[in-house]
C-alpha cells in the first residue's frame, strides 16, 4: 500500500469534488446538508485558491483530501479531512493529518469540527490522533463538537 500526498492546484478541482462527494455523501443524506458535498468545480477552484488542500493517492488513485487554513500565531483549522468510504481504516486520514503537522512546522494548535453523533470521527480524532473535545455547539439541528490538538 503506497500512500502519496500532493498539494492540490486548480487543475485538481474535479478530483477534489469527486473525493468530497464520495466522502461526504452519507453526511448529506443524514443531515440534509453538508458543506463538503455538492460543490461545483468552479467553487472548488476558488476554494483551492483560498485554502490550501492536499490530496492523498493510494496506489495512484486519489482517495482522500485535507484542507488547512492558517489562522495566525500557530493556529490552524482543518476545514475538511476526508477519505472515500471504501478506503477508510487504512491509515490515510492519519497520514494526511501527520503530513499537515510536518508541513506546517510552526503549528501550536490545530482545530476542527465534526458532528457530535459521528462516533467513528470522534474515536478517530480522540483515540488515534490525540485531539480533545474543546466545546460543543448547535449548527441548526446538528450538534457539533469542536476539537483541538495542542502541540506539547
Secondary structure, 3 states (H helix, E strand, C coil): CCEEEEECCHHHHHHHHHHHHHHHHHHHHHHCCCCCCCCCHHHHHHHHHHCEEEEEEECCEEEEEEEEEEEECCEEEEEEEEECHHHCCCCHHHHHHHHHHHHCCCCCEEEEEEECCCHHHHHHHHHHCCCEEEEEEEECCEEEEEEEEECC
